[in-house]
Amino acid sequence: QVQLVESGGGLVQAGGSLRLSCSASGRSFSRYGIGWFRQAPGKEREFVAAITSSGDNTYYADSVKGRFAISRDYAKNTVFLQMNSLKPGDTAVYYCNLVAGPWNYWGQGTQVTVSN
């Protein structure tokens, strides 16, 4: 069993920054890659970023490349998503995700709202 808890969302002006956190408990956190996804109102959930179990490789959606950075802290069992140069189009609920074999775990999400 894995529990994922996101935090760090909020309201920010365009051009601002936020850092999201995804804290994990349960299974051995370091064994798994972690992804961030987001879902805007009326839209499908979409991939944002991911980091491998080792932390050596990261992946980003084209829409956030150069603005967002994913990282992980093994001591804290936490994955971070640093979001810079935020745009109104980044407004969404952000979720972290862990896939462990046949199991797919999601957090409850954290709201990010970017105003003009």
Secondary structure, 3 states (H helix, E strand, C coil): CEEEEEECCEEEECCCCEEEEEEEEECCHHHCCEEEEEECCCCCCEEEEEECCCCCCEEECCCCCCCEEEEEECCCCEEEEEECCCCHHHCEEEEEEEEECCEEEECCCEEEEEEC
